[in-house]
Amino acid sequence: AEWAWDVRGVNILSIQSWVAYGHVGNASAMFPLQRLGAEVWAVHTVQFSNHPGHGQFRGGVLPSGLIRDCVDGIAALGALARCDAVLSGYVGDAETGAAILDAALRVKAANPRALWCCDPVMGDDGPGIYVRAGIPEFFRDRALPAADIATPNRFELEWLTGGPIGTLAAARDAIARLQAIGPRCVLATSMRTEATPADAVDLLAAEDGALWRVRTPLLPVRVSGAGDAIAALFLFHRLASGSARAALERAAAAIHGVLRRTAEAGSREILLVAAQQEIVTPSRHFVADAC
């Protein structure tokens, strides 16, 4: 309960990528947060026409100086002290990473209760590492030691902790090793171990020595932006409830509902707007089990 906020007035500084078409980065995180009632101060790290996964895109990485200028402008308004959390995701290059780290530290200095939720976006099964050289090391060595919450997928958790995760025991040990780096609260997504049925996928959340698991049906859909959305949802519900278990249950229910609607529509893009009611009042709920 130490981290519980009155979310009617919560302010979140979200520093992530932006696409004009589709939903990844801030284009995936902002709307769910706003739909739940949070004020989002969005700073973009890239401006792309669409997600590169489409095979082509236009646009480019925004200069790190622009990120710093935007944060400077917010600070000049005296607003950093009213910032309750920083949410960060895709880092375009090393200079962008340094600007995000500086912003998070400035917010935490202005408001000691503020949290930094760091989504260490670096890769996934299939493509492997898809960020520029040095970015994974930035997350491991500089960002995560200063973060309060981390939201890696299974691939990223393996890279960050240096070993394969094939069992629930291995997942528990890997999360503990990640917490030893810095973040006291961890959400691990896209988890599949020997205990996971073929028709399901697990999400794990850990905090204060407890580990919780939510198991949801595996859906016939693979879209970009789901990780960005669930990181935002988990951060919001962690702020609202003060409980990693409650945040896990609520975030899992919302993202499952959105992805189910996306799969039913056969959409290549996650249908956050069309399925927005699932964000607020999910049609199916899941109970987290201690493990």
Salt bridges, closest charged atoms under 4 A:
GLU2 OE1 - ARG184 NH2 3.54
ASP6 OD2 - ARG8 NH2 2.81
ASP72 OD1 - ARG106 NH1 2.51
ASP93 OD2 - ARG132 NH1 3.97
ASP102 OD2 - ARG68 NH1 3.42
ASP124 OD2 - ARG222 NH2 3.85
ASP125 OD1 - ARG154 NH2 2.25
ASP141 OD1 - ARG140 NE 2.84
ASP148 OD2 - LYS108 NZ 2.79
GLU158 OE2 - ARG154 NH1 2.69
ASP202 OD1 - ARG215 NE 2.75
GLU207 OE2 - ARG238 NH2 2.85
ASP208 OD1 - ARG184 NH2 3.82
GLU249 OE2 - ARG245 NE 3.64
GLU264 OE2 - ARG260 NH1 2.96
GLU269 OE2 - HIS54 NE2 2.49
GLU278 OE2 - ARG260 NH2 3.01
